[in-house]
Amino acid sequence: MNNKFLFGFILLSISSSFAQSKGYWQQKADYTMDVSMDVKNYQYKGKQKLVYTNNSADTLSRVYYHLFNNAFQPGSEMDMRAQTIANPDARFVTKNKESRIAKLQPNEIGYLKISNFRQDGVSAVTKEVSTILEVTLAKPILPGKSTTLTLDFDGQVPVQIRRSGRNNSVGVELSMSQWYPKMAEFDFEGWHADPYIAREFHGVWGDFDVSITIDKNYILGGTGYLKNNNEIGFGYEDQGKKVKKDPKAKTLTWHFTAPNVHDFTWAADKDYLHDVIKGPNNVDLHFLYKNNPKYIQNWKELEPLMVRVMDFYNKTVGDYPYKQYSFIQGGDGGMEYAMCTLMLGTGTAQDMLDAAPHELAHSWFQHVLASNESKHPWMDEGFSTYIEYLALNEIPVKKAENPFKSIYPTYYALVESGKEQPMSTHGDRYDINKAYTVGTYYKGALFLTQLEYLIGTENTRKALKRFYNEFKFKHPTPNDIKRTAERVSGANLDWYLTDWTQTLNTIDYGIKNIESATDGVQRTGVSLVRIGRIPMPMDILVEYTDGTKESFYIPLRMMNFEKENPTPEIKRTVLSDWTWANPNYFFEIPKAKSSIKKITIDPSGLMADVKRDNNVYEVK
C-alpha cells in the first residue's frame, strides 16, 4: 500500500470517528500470519501474531477466537443443524437427505488446532469448545491498552461442503475462507462468540499481513494487495517489473497485506486464468477462473459489466475505499469476503450477472459498514439486494419503473405460509431456510423500497449515502439507519423500524366503499380501511373517464411528515392525516362518481400491502 493510500485511511478513520456519539468505540486486531500449505494432504501449519487493542471501558480477562474449520466434523453443531432442520440446505445433505458432514472421514474433515498460545510471551490457558477457543489471559487487558497474542495452528481443509473447502463441484482445489483463528468481536453488547453453524459473521477491523507458502504451480487470489509481484509473476509482468523466480524452488511464498479489514480469504488452483481490468477510481478488478472453455466466455462478458456496477454503487452509496477487488471462482455458490468474493461461476452469463453484483454489493454493506451480520442479517443482505436490483436495472436499455416488483410476491408468499419469523431473529435461528432467505434478503430490501414510499426516493438515496459516509468502518445498528433517514427527511420513523423488523405485523389497506353525494352536489365519498396492524401514509391515484388523473395524499399522523409529491406532473391534494387508532378514513373527491374510472391505493407498488386485490376500485 502506498503512503497516499495509507494517509487516506488515517483521514477517513479520523473524520468518521465523530459521526457517532463521542462514547462510540470499537476494538482493533492486527494480524501477522505465516502459513505453509501441503497440497498433497490439504493440511497447513501457521504462526499468528495478533496485536489486540482494547478500546472499551471494560477490563478483559478472557478473549475468544473462532475456529470455523471445526464445524466440518461429525457431531458438530453445523452437522446437527443439517440433520434436524425441516428443510436442510441441499449442499449439506446427500440425495438421501443424510448429512454430508456426518459421513466425513478423518482425512476429509476440517479442523483447526491451537498450540503454544502466549500473551506478551507468557503462556495463557486455552479451552477448545467446538468452533470457539476460550482463552483465559495471563494478565487482563486494561481499557485503552494493547497486548500481543501469539499462537501456532494446524489446520486441515475439509472436503468442500459449505463455503470453505477443497475440490469444489467445479474442481477448484482450495477455497480458503474462515481458515485461520479469528478473534471474536467484543462491542457495546459484549462478546459475540457465536458457534459457526453456516450463516453470517461479525468481525474486528484490523490490518492483515499474511504470507502463504504453497506449491509453485498454484495461482492465488483473495483479500489484500500482493506485495511480492517481482517474485511471483502473478500477471503483473506488464507493469515493467522483472520476475525473479528460482527454477529449483518447489514452493512460492505469496505475501499479502490488507489494511482496515475484518476478514482475510484466499483461493488457489493450478488452472486459474487471471484477468485484471481497471475499474472506477483506478481500482484493479481481478478475475480468477478455471481454464475451462465452458466458462471462459461468460467470465469475459462479466468483466466490463462489473466496472459499470461498481461505478453505480460508488455513485449510489459511496466510493469503494480499497484499490483492489477480486471475483474468484470457488466456494459453493456466492459469498462475500474482504476485497473479494468466491462464486461458483459455472452458469450462463445471466446466471453470473445474478450473482456477482450481489456479492460485490456486500463490500459496501458488510465489509465497510459491517453491521452485526449474525444478529441483523437483513441490514447487509437486504441492503445489498436493494442496490443490486437498482444496478441491474441500469444495464438494460429499457428500465423498469419499479425494479423491485418481483420481490413483493416472494414476501407475500412467506406471510401466507405462516412460516415467517421476525427480522430480529438471529441469523442462525430461523426454523426453515426459506424464512431466513426471504426475510433477510427480500423483506430486508423492502425496508428500503418502502422507505422510498414513506419519505420519497430522493430522501432515501440521500439517507443511504449519509449512512455510508457516517458509519463506514464502524458497526451500525438498525437504529442508525432509522435515525439517519429521520435526520435527512425530518420524519419520525421509529414505528416503522419496530413494526417492520421486530414483529410479524403486516400492511393491509382496502377501499371499503365508494358512494355518490346524496345532496345533489357533484362529489364522491371514499371510505378506506386499515386491516393490517402496520400503519402507512396513503398515496391514492384517481383516474377519470376523460383521461385526466388526480392524486390524493393522506399523511400518517405518527410520522409528523408530509412527503413531496412523487408525481409532480399530476395535481395532488394533501388531506388531513390518518391516526393509527382509527382503522377507518373517509375523504371526498370533488367530482361525480360517474366520472371516475379507477381509484388505486399506492400506484407505485412500493408499499408491501399483503392483499392488493382490495386496493383498486375500477369501473369495468
C-alpha positions as CSV (number, residue, x, y, z in Angstrom):
1,M,0.0,0.0,0.0
2,N,1.4,3.4,-0.9
3,N,1.7,6.2,1.5
4,K,-1.0,8.3,-0.1
5,F,-3.5,5.4,0.4
6,L,-2.4,4.9,4.0
7,F,-2.8,8.6,4.7
8,G,-6.3,8.4,3.1
9,F,-7.3,5.7,5.6
10,I,-6.0,7.7,8.5
11,L,-8.0,10.7,7.5
12,L,-11.1,8.5,6.8
13,S,-10.8,7.0,10.3
14,I,-10.4,10.4,12.0
15,S,-13.3,12.0,10.1
16,S,-15.7,9.1,10.6
17,S,-14.9,8.8,14.3
18,F,-17.0,11.9,15.0
19,A,-20.1,10.7,13.1
20,Q,-21.5,8.8,16.1
21,S,-21.7,9.8,19.7
22,K,-18.4,10.7,21.5
23,G,-18.8,7.5,23.5
24,Y,-18.5,5.2,20.5
25,W,-15.6,2.8,20.5
26,Q,-14.5,-0.4,18.7
27,Q,-11.7,-2.9,19.2
28,K,-8.8,-3.4,16.8
29,A,-7.0,-6.6,15.9
30,D,-3.9,-6.5,13.7
31,Y,-2.8,-9.9,12.3
32,T,0.6,-11.2,11.1
33,M,0.4,-14.7,9.8
34,D,2.9,-17.1,8.1
35,V,1.2,-20.2,6.7
36,S,2.6,-23.2,4.8
37,M,0.1,-25.3,2.8
38,D,0.7,-29.0,2.0
39,V,-1.4,-29.5,-1.2
40,K,-0.9,-33.3,-1.1
41,N,-2.9,-33.9,2.1
42,Y,-4.7,-30.4,2.3
43,Q,-3.1,-29.7,5.7
44,Y,-1.5,-26.5,6.7
45,K,0.6,-25.0,9.5
46,G,0.8,-21.5,10.6
47,K,2.0,-18.9,13.1
48,Q,-0.1,-16.0,14.1
49,K,0.8,-12.8,15.9
50,L,-2.2,-10.7,16.9
51,V,-1.9,-7.2,18.4
52,Y,-5.2,-6.6,20.1
53,T,-6.2,-3.2,21.3
54,N,-8.9,-2.8,23.9
55,N,-10.7,0.4,23.2
56,S,-13.6,-0.4,25.5
57,A,-14.1,0.7,29.1
58,D,-14.0,-2.9,30.2
59,T,-11.1,-4.8,31.6
60,L,-10.9,-8.0,29.7
61,S,-9.7,-11.2,31.5
62,R,-10.7,-13.5,28.6
63,V,-10.8,-13.4,24.8
64,Y,-12.4,-15.7,22.3
65,Y,-11.4,-16.9,18.9
66,H,-13.4,-18.5,16.1
67,L,-12.2,-21.9,14.9
68,F,-14.5,-22.2,11.9
69,N,-12.9,-25.3,10.4
70,N,-14.1,-27.4,13.4
71,A,-17.7,-27.1,12.2
72,F,-16.9,-29.7,9.4
73,Q,-16.7,-32.6,11.8
74,P,-19.3,-35.3,12.6
75,G,-21.4,-34.3,15.6
76,S,-20.7,-30.6,15.3
77,E,-23.5,-28.0,15.7
78,M,-23.4,-27.5,11.9
79,D,-23.8,-31.2,11.4
80,M,-26.7,-31.3,14.0
81,R,-28.4,-28.4,12.3
82,A,-28.3,-30.2,8.9
83,Q,-29.8,-33.3,10.5
84,T,-32.6,-31.5,12.3
85,I,-33.8,-28.5,10.3
86,A,-37.0,-29.2,8.4
87,N,-35.6,-28.3,5.0
88,P,-31.9,-28.7,5.0
89,D,-29.7,-26.8,2.5
90,A,-29.1,-29.2,-0.4
91,R,-25.4,-28.5,-0.1
92,F,-25.3,-30.1,3.4
93,V,-27.1,-33.4,2.5
94,T,-26.8,-36.4,0.2
95,K,-29.5,-37.4,-2.3
96,N,-31.0,-39.4,0.6
97,K,-31.2,-36.3,2.8
98,E,-28.4,-37.6,5.0
99,S,-25.9,-35.1,6.5
100,R,-22.7,-35.0,4.4
101,I,-20.7,-33.7,7.4
102,A,-21.7,-36.9,9.4
103,K,-20.1,-39.0,6.7
104,L,-16.7,-37.2,6.6
105,Q,-13.8,-39.5,7.2
106,P,-10.8,-38.3,9.4
107,N,-8.8,-37.2,6.3
108,E,-11.9,-35.3,5.0
109,I,-12.9,-33.3,8.0
110,G,-11.9,-29.8,8.7
111,Y,-10.0,-28.9,11.9
112,L,-8.0,-26.1,13.4
113,K,-5.8,-27.0,16.4
114,I,-4.1,-24.3,18.5
115,S,-0.9,-24.7,20.5
116,N,1.8,-22.6,22.1
117,F,-0.6,-19.7,23.0
118,R,1.1,-16.8,24.6
119,Q,0.2,-13.3,25.8
120,D,3.2,-11.0,25.6
121,G,5.4,-14.0,25.8
122,V,3.6,-15.6,28.8
123,S,1.6,-18.8,28.4
124,A,-2.2,-18.5,28.7
125,V,-4.8,-21.1,29.4
126,T,-6.9,-22.1,26.4
127,K,-10.0,-24.3,26.1
128,E,-11.4,-25.5,22.7
129,V,-15.2,-25.7,22.6
130,S,-16.1,-26.9,19.1
131,T,-15.7,-23.8,16.9
132,I,-14.7,-21.4,19.7
133,L,-11.4,-21.1,21.5
134,E,-11.8,-19.7,25.0
135,V,-8.6,-18.0,26.3
136,T,-8.1,-17.1,30.0
137,L,-5.4,-14.4,29.7
138,A,-2.2,-14.3,31.6
139,K,-3.0,-10.8,32.6
140,P,-6.1,-8.6,32.0
141,I,-6.2,-6.1,29.1
142,L,-6.9,-2.8,30.7
143,P,-9.1,-0.2,28.9
144,G,-7.1,1.6,26.2
145,K,-4.2,-0.9,26.3
146,S,-2.9,-3.3,23.7
147,T,-1.5,-6.8,24.1
148,T,0.3,-9.2,21.7
149,L,-1.2,-12.7,21.4
150,T,0.8,-15.4,19.6
151,L,-0.1,-18.9,18.7
152,D,0.7,-21.8,16.4
153,F,-2.1,-23.5,14.4
154,D,-2.5,-26.7,12.5
155,G,-5.4,-27.0,10.1
156,Q,-7.0,-29.4,7.6
157,V,-9.1,-28.1,4.8
158,P,-12.4,-30.1,4.7
159,V,-14.0,-31.6,1.7
160,Q,-16.0,-28.8,0.2
161,I,-19.5,-28.7,1.7
162,R,-20.2,-25.0,2.6
163,R,-18.1,-22.0,1.6
164,S,-14.7,-23.2,2.8
165,G,-13.2,-26.4,1.5
166,R,-11.2,-28.4,-1.1
167,N,-12.1,-29.7,-4.5
168,N,-15.4,-28.0,-5.0
169,S,-18.0,-29.0,-7.6
170,V,-16.1,-27.3,-10.5
171,G,-12.7,-28.6,-9.4
172,V,-11.3,-25.6,-7.6
173,E,-8.8,-27.1,-5.2
174,L,-8.7,-24.6,-2.3
175,S,-11.4,-22.2,-1.2
176,M,-9.8,-20.8,1.9
177,S,-12.5,-18.8,3.8
178,Q,-12.8,-18.9,7.6
179,W,-9.5,-20.8,7.7
180,Y,-7.5,-19.1,10.4
181,P,-8.0,-18.5,14.2
182,K,-10.1,-15.3,14.1
183,M,-10.7,-13.0,17.1
184,A,-14.3,-12.7,18.1
185,E,-15.9,-9.3,18.2
186,F,-16.4,-7.5,21.5
187,D,-18.6,-4.4,21.4
188,F,-21.1,-2.4,23.4
189,E,-23.2,-5.6,23.7
190,G,-20.3,-7.7,24.9
191,W,-18.7,-10.8,23.3
192,H,-20.1,-12.2,20.0
193,A,-18.5,-15.7,20.2
194,D,-21.3,-17.4,18.2
195,P,-20.7,-21.0,17.1
196,Y,-20.3,-21.5,13.4
197,I,-23.5,-23.0,12.0
198,A,-23.1,-21.9,8.4
199,R,-24.5,-18.4,8.1
200,E,-23.2,-14.9,8.9
201,F,-20.4,-13.2,10.7
202,H,-19.2,-10.3,12.9
203,G,-15.6,-9.3,12.9
204,V,-13.0,-6.9,14.3
205,W,-11.3,-4.5,12.0
206,G,-7.5,-4.5,11.7
207,D,-4.6,-4.7,9.4
208,F,-3.5,-8.1,7.9
209,D,0.0,-9.1,6.9
210,V,-0.2,-12.7,5.5
211,S,2.4,-14.9,3.9
212,I,1.3,-18.1,2.3
213,T,3.8,-20.7,1.1
214,I,2.4,-23.2,-1.4
215,D,3.4,-25.4,-4.3
216,K,4.8,-23.1,-7.0
217,N,2.3,-24.3,-9.6
218,Y,-0.7,-22.8,-7.8
219,I,-2.2,-19.3,-8.5
220,L,-3.7,-17.4,-5.6
221,G,-6.2,-14.6,-5.3
222,G,-8.1,-13.1,-2.4
223,T,-8.0,-10.3,0.2
224,G,-5.4,-7.6,0.1
225,Y,-2.5,-6.5,-2.1
226,L,0.2,-8.8,-3.4
227,K,3.5,-7.3,-2.2
228,N,6.0,-9.5,-3.9
229,N,4.9,-9.4,-7.5
230,N,8.5,-9.5,-8.6
231,E,8.9,-13.0,-7.0
232,I,5.5,-14.4,-8.0
233,G,4.9,-13.0,-11.5
234,F,1.2,-13.1,-11.0
235,G,0.2,-11.5,-14.2
236,Y,2.0,-8.3,-13.4
237,E,4.8,-8.5,-15.9
238,D,3.2,-5.8,-18.0
239,Q,4.0,-3.4,-15.2
240,G,7.7,-3.5,-16.1
241,K,8.7,-5.5,-13.0
242,K,11.3,-8.2,-13.6
243,V,10.1,-11.5,-12.2
244,K,12.7,-13.3,-10.2
245,K,11.8,-17.0,-9.9
246,D,14.0,-19.7,-8.7
247,P,13.6,-22.6,-11.1
248,K,14.7,-25.1,-8.5
249,A,12.2,-24.0,-5.9
250,K,9.2,-26.3,-5.3
251,T,7.2,-23.6,-3.5
252,L,6.5,-19.9,-3.6
253,T,5.5,-17.6,-0.8
254,W,2.7,-15.1,-1.6
255,H,2.8,-12.1,0.6
256,F,-0.4,-10.1,1.0
257,T,-1.2,-7.0,3.1
258,A,-4.8,-5.8,3.7
259,P,-5.5,-2.5,5.5
260,N,-8.5,-2.0,7.8
261,V,-10.5,-5.2,7.0
262,H,-12.2,-7.6,9.3
263,D,-11.6,-10.8,7.3
264,F,-9.0,-12.5,5.2
265,T,-9.8,-15.0,2.5
266,W,-7.9,-16.7,-0.4
267,A,-8.3,-19.3,-3.0
268,A,-5.8,-21.3,-5.0
269,D,-5.8,-23.6,-8.1
270,K,-3.3,-24.7,-10.7
271,D,-5.6,-23.9,-13.6
272,Y,-6.7,-20.4,-12.8
273,L,-6.8,-17.9,-15.6
274,H,-6.2,-14.3,-14.3
275,D,-7.5,-11.1,-15.9
276,V,-7.1,-7.6,-14.5
277,I,-9.1,-4.6,-15.7
278,K,-9.3,-1.1,-14.4
279,G,-12.4,-0.2,-12.5
280,P,-13.7,3.2,-11.2
281,N,-11.2,5.3,-9.3
282,N,-8.3,3.3,-10.6
283,V,-9.4,0.2,-8.7
284,D,-7.9,-3.1,-10.1
285,L,-10.6,-5.6,-10.7
286,H,-9.2,-9.2,-10.7
287,F,-11.0,-12.2,-12.2
288,L,-9.7,-15.6,-11.5
289,Y,-11.5,-18.6,-13.0
290,K,-10.8,-22.1,-14.3
291,N,-9.2,-22.6,-17.7
292,N,-12.3,-24.4,-19.0
293,P,-13.9,-23.5,-22.4
294,K,-17.4,-23.8,-20.8
295,Y,-16.7,-20.8,-18.5
296,I,-14.2,-18.5,-20.2
297,Q,-16.6,-16.5,-22.4
298,N,-19.1,-15.9,-19.6
299,W,-16.3,-14.6,-17.4
300,K,-15.0,-12.3,-20.2
301,E,-18.5,-10.9,-20.6
302,L,-18.9,-10.3,-16.9
303,E,-15.8,-8.1,-16.6
304,P,-16.9,-4.9,-18.3
305,L,-20.3,-5.2,-16.6
306,M,-18.7,-5.3,-13.2
307,V,-17.0,-2.0,-14.0
308,R,-20.4,-0.4,-14.6
309,V,-21.9,-2.0,-11.5
310,M,-19.0,-0.8,-9.2
311,D,-19.4,2.7,-10.7
312,F,-23.1,2.7,-10.0
313,Y,-22.5,1.6,-6.4
314,N,-19.9,4.3,-5.9
315,K,-22.4,6.9,-7.1
316,T,-25.4,5.5,-5.2
317,V,-23.8,4.6,-1.9
318,G,-20.3,6.0,-1.7
319,D,-16.8,5.2,-3.0
320,Y,-15.3,1.8,-2.6
321,P,-12.3,2.6,-0.3
322,Y,-9.8,0.0,-1.4
323,K,-7.7,-0.3,-4.7
324,Q,-8.4,-3.9,-5.4
325,Y,-11.3,-6.3,-5.7
326,S,-11.3,-9.9,-6.9
327,F,-14.0,-12.1,-8.4
328,I,-12.8,-15.7,-7.8
329,Q,-14.3,-19.0,-8.9
330,G,-14.5,-21.1,-5.9
331,G,-16.7,-21.9,-2.9
332,D,-20.2,-23.4,-3.4
333,G,-22.3,-20.5,-4.7
334,G,-21.5,-16.9,-3.9
335,M,-20.2,-15.5,-0.7
336,E,-18.7,-12.1,0.2
337,Y,-15.3,-11.6,1.8
338,A,-13.0,-8.7,2.4
339,M,-11.9,-7.2,-1.0
340,C,-13.1,-10.3,-2.9
341,T,-15.9,-12.9,-3.4
342,L,-15.9,-16.6,-4.0
343,M,-18.5,-17.5,-6.6
344,L,-19.3,-20.7,-8.4
345,G,-19.2,-19.1,-11.8
346,T,-20.5,-22.0,-13.9
347,G,-23.9,-20.9,-15.1
348,T,-24.8,-18.7,-18.1
349,A,-23.6,-15.1,-18.4
350,Q,-27.0,-14.1,-17.0
351,D,-26.6,-16.5,-14.0
352,M,-23.3,-14.9,-13.2
353,L,-24.8,-11.5,-13.5
354,D,-27.4,-12.5,-11.0
355,A,-24.6,-13.4,-8.5
356,A,-21.6,-11.1,-9.0
357,P,-23.4,-7.8,-8.4
358,H,-24.9,-9.0,-5.2
359,E,-21.6,-10.2,-3.8
360,L,-19.9,-7.0,-4.9
361,A,-22.6,-5.0,-3.1
362,H,-21.6,-6.6,0.2
363,S,-18.3,-4.7,0.0
364,W,-20.3,-1.6,1.0
365,F,-22.7,-3.1,3.5
366,Q,-20.8,-5.9,5.1
367,H,-17.1,-5.1,4.6
368,V,-17.2,-1.3,5.0
369,L,-20.3,-0.7,7.1
370,A,-20.2,-4.1,8.8
371,S,-23.4,-4.3,10.8
372,N,-23.6,-7.4,13.0
373,E,-24.5,-9.8,10.3
374,S,-25.4,-12.6,12.7
375,K,-27.9,-10.5,14.7
376,H,-29.1,-8.3,11.9
377,P,-28.5,-10.1,8.6
378,W,-31.2,-8.1,6.9
379,M,-29.1,-4.9,7.1
380,D,-26.4,-6.5,5.0
381,E,-28.3,-9.0,2.8
382,G,-31.4,-6.8,2.3
383,F,-29.5,-3.6,1.5
384,S,-27.1,-5.5,-0.8
385,T,-30.2,-6.9,-2.6
386,Y,-31.7,-3.4,-2.8
387,I,-28.7,-1.8,-4.6
388,E,-28.2,-4.9,-6.7
389,Y,-31.7,-4.6,-8.2
390,L,-31.1,-0.9,-8.8
391,A,-27.8,-1.6,-10.5
392,L,-29.2,-4.4,-12.7
393,N,-32.0,-2.1,-13.8
394,E,-29.4,0.3,-15.2
395,I,-27.9,-2.2,-17.6
396,P,-30.9,-2.8,-19.9
397,V,-31.8,-0.1,-22.4
398,K,-35.4,-0.2,-21.2
399,K,-35.6,0.3,-17.5
400,A,-38.4,-1.0,-15.2
401,E,-40.5,1.7,-13.5
402,N,-40.3,-0.4,-10.3
403,P,-37.2,-2.7,-10.4
404,F,-38.2,-4.3,-7.1
405,K,-41.6,-5.6,-8.4
406,S,-40.6,-9.2,-8.4
407,I,-39.6,-9.2,-4.7
408,Y,-43.0,-8.4,-3.3
409,P,-44.8,-11.6,-4.2
410,T,-42.0,-13.7,-2.6
411,Y,-42.6,-11.8,0.7
412,Y,-46.4,-12.2,0.4
413,A,-46.0,-16.0,-0.2
414,L,-43.9,-16.3,3.0
415,V,-46.5,-14.3,5.0
416,E,-49.3,-16.6,3.6
417,S,-47.3,-19.7,4.5
418,G,-47.4,-18.9,8.2
419,K,-43.6,-19.7,8.4
420,E,-42.4,-16.1,8.7
421,Q,-40.3,-15.1,11.7
422,P,-39.4,-11.5,12.7
423,M,-36.3,-9.9,11.1
424,S,-34.9,-9.5,14.6
425,T,-34.4,-13.3,14.7
426,H,-30.7,-14.3,14.9
427,G,-29.5,-15.5,11.5
428,D,-28.7,-19.0,12.8
429,R,-32.1,-19.5,14.5
430,Y,-34.7,-19.5,11.7
431,D,-36.9,-22.6,11.7
432,I,-36.6,-23.1,8.0
433,N,-34.2,-21.8,5.4
434,K,-36.8,-20.1,3.3
435,A,-37.9,-18.0,6.2
436,Y,-34.3,-16.8,6.6
437,T,-33.8,-16.2,2.9
438,V,-37.0,-14.3,2.2
439,G,-37.0,-12.4,5.5
440,T,-33.4,-11.4,5.3
441,Y,-32.8,-10.8,1.5
442,Y,-36.2,-9.7,0.3
443,K,-38.0,-8.3,3.3
444,G,-34.7,-6.6,4.2
445,A,-34.7,-5.0,0.7
446,L,-38.3,-3.9,1.1
447,F,-37.3,-2.0,4.2
448,L,-35.6,0.5,1.8
449,T,-38.1,0.3,-1.0
450,Q,-40.8,1.2,1.5
451,L,-38.6,3.9,2.8
452,E,-38.9,5.4,-0.7
453,Y,-42.7,5.2,-0.3
454,L,-42.6,6.8,3.1
455,I,-40.1,9.7,2.7
456,G,-39.6,9.7,-1.1
457,T,-36.9,8.3,-3.4
458,E,-34.6,11.3,-3.2
459,N,-34.6,11.3,0.6
460,T,-34.0,7.6,0.7
461,R,-31.0,7.8,-1.6
462,K,-29.6,10.8,0.4
463,A,-30.1,8.8,3.6
464,L,-28.2,5.8,2.1
465,K,-25.3,8.0,1.2
466,R,-25.2,9.7,4.5
467,F,-25.5,6.4,6.3
468,Y,-22.5,5.1,4.4
469,N,-20.4,8.2,4.9
470,E,-21.1,8.5,8.7
471,F,-20.9,4.8,9.6
472,K,-18.2,3.3,7.3
473,F,-15.6,1.3,9.2
474,K,-17.9,1.1,12.2
475,H,-20.7,-1.4,13.2
476,P,-24.0,0.4,12.7
477,T,-27.2,-0.9,14.2
478,P,-30.8,-0.9,12.9
479,N,-31.4,2.3,14.9
480,D,-28.6,4.0,13.0
481,I,-30.2,3.7,9.5
482,K,-33.5,4.7,11.0
483,R,-32.0,7.8,12.7
484,T,-30.1,8.7,9.5
485,A,-33.3,8.6,7.5
486,E,-35.0,10.7,10.1
487,R,-32.2,13.3,10.0
488,V,-32.4,13.5,6.2
489,S,-36.2,13.7,5.9
490,G,-37.4,15.1,9.2
491,A,-39.9,12.3,9.5
492,N,-40.5,10.2,12.6
493,L,-39.8,6.5,11.7
494,D,-39.4,4.6,15.0
495,W,-42.8,3.0,14.5
496,Y,-41.7,1.7,11.1
497,L,-38.4,0.2,12.3
498,T,-40.3,-1.5,15.1
499,D,-43.2,-2.9,13.2
500,W,-41.3,-4.0,10.1
501,T,-38.3,-5.6,11.7
502,Q,-39.3,-6.7,15.1
503,T,-42.9,-8.1,14.6
504,L,-44.9,-10.1,12.2
505,N,-47.3,-7.3,11.7
506,T,-48.4,-6.7,8.1
507,I,-49.7,-3.9,5.9
508,D,-53.2,-4.3,4.5
509,Y,-55.4,-1.4,3.4
510,G,-58.5,-1.5,1.3
511,I,-61.1,0.6,-0.4
512,K,-64.2,-0.1,1.7
513,N,-66.8,1.9,-0.2
514,I,-67.4,4.4,-3.0
515,E,-70.6,6.5,-2.8
516,S,-72.1,9.5,-4.5
517,A,-73.2,12.5,-2.6
518,T,-76.9,12.4,-1.6
519,D,-77.4,16.2,-1.7
520,G,-77.1,16.5,-5.5
521,V,-73.6,18.1,-5.3
522,Q,-71.0,16.7,-7.7
523,R,-68.7,14.8,-5.3
524,T,-67.8,11.2,-4.4
525,G,-67.2,9.8,-0.9
526,V,-64.4,7.3,-0.5
527,S,-64.1,5.1,2.6
528,L,-60.8,3.4,3.3
529,V,-60.0,0.8,6.0
530,R,-56.8,-0.3,7.6
531,I,-57.0,-4.1,8.1
532,G,-53.3,-4.9,8.9
533,R,-51.6,-3.7,12.0
534,I,-48.8,-1.6,10.3
535,P,-50.0,2.0,9.6
536,M,-48.8,3.8,6.5
537,P,-49.4,7.1,4.8
538,M,-51.6,6.8,1.7
539,D,-50.8,7.7,-2.0
540,I,-54.1,7.5,-3.9
541,L,-54.4,7.9,-7.7
542,V,-57.8,8.7,-9.2
543,E,-58.2,8.3,-13.0
544,Y,-61.2,9.9,-14.7
545,T,-63.2,8.8,-17.7
546,D,-62.0,11.8,-19.7
547,G,-58.4,10.6,-19.4
548,T,-57.2,13.0,-16.7
549,K,-55.6,12.0,-13.4
550,E,-55.5,13.4,-9.9
551,S,-53.8,12.2,-6.7
552,F,-54.5,12.5,-3.0
553,Y,-52.1,12.1,-0.2
554,I,-53.0,11.1,3.4
555,P,-50.2,11.7,5.8
556,L,-49.7,9.4,8.7
557,R,-50.0,11.3,12.0
558,M,-47.3,9.4,13.9
559,M,-44.8,10.3,11.1
560,N,-45.2,14.1,11.6
561,F,-44.2,14.4,8.0
562,E,-45.5,15.3,4.5
563,K,-43.9,13.7,1.6
564,E,-43.0,15.6,-1.6
565,N,-45.3,14.8,-4.5
566,P,-43.8,11.7,-6.2
567,T,-45.6,12.5,-9.4
568,P,-45.4,16.4,-9.8
569,E,-46.9,16.2,-13.2
570,I,-50.2,15.1,-11.6
571,K,-52.1,17.5,-9.4
572,R,-52.1,16.4,-5.8
573,T,-54.3,17.3,-2.8
574,V,-53.0,16.8,0.7
575,L,-55.7,15.6,3.0
576,S,-55.9,15.6,6.8
577,D,-53.7,13.0,8.5
578,W,-54.8,9.5,9.5
579,T,-54.3,8.3,13.1
580,W,-53.2,4.8,13.9
581,A,-56.0,4.3,16.5
582,N,-58.8,4.8,13.9
583,P,-58.9,2.0,11.3
584,N,-61.3,3.9,9.1
585,Y,-60.8,7.0,7.0
586,F,-63.2,9.0,4.8
587,F,-62.5,11.7,2.2
588,E,-64.3,13.3,-0.8
589,I,-63.4,13.6,-4.4
590,P,-64.9,16.8,-5.8
591,K,-66.3,15.0,-8.9
592,A,-69.3,12.8,-9.6
593,K,-68.9,9.1,-9.2
594,S,-69.9,8.6,-12.8
595,S,-66.7,10.5,-13.9
596,I,-64.4,8.1,-12.0
597,K,-62.8,5.3,-14.0
598,K,-60.4,3.9,-11.4
599,I,-59.1,4.6,-7.9
600,T,-55.8,3.0,-6.8
601,I,-54.1,2.9,-3.4
602,D,-50.3,3.1,-3.9
603,P,-50.0,3.2,-7.7
604,S,-46.2,3.0,-7.3
605,G,-46.4,-0.5,-5.9
606,L,-43.7,0.3,-3.3
607,M,-46.0,-0.4,-0.3
608,A,-45.9,-4.1,0.7
609,D,-49.7,-4.5,1.1
610,V,-50.2,-8.2,1.6
611,K,-53.6,-8.2,-0.1
612,R,-53.6,-5.8,-3.0
613,D,-56.9,-7.0,-4.6
614,N,-58.8,-4.5,-2.4
615,N,-56.5,-1.6,-3.2
616,V,-58.3,-0.8,-6.5
617,Y,-61.8,0.3,-7.4
618,E,-62.4,0.2,-11.1
619,V,-65.4,0.6,-13.4
620,K,-65.3,-2.2,-16.0
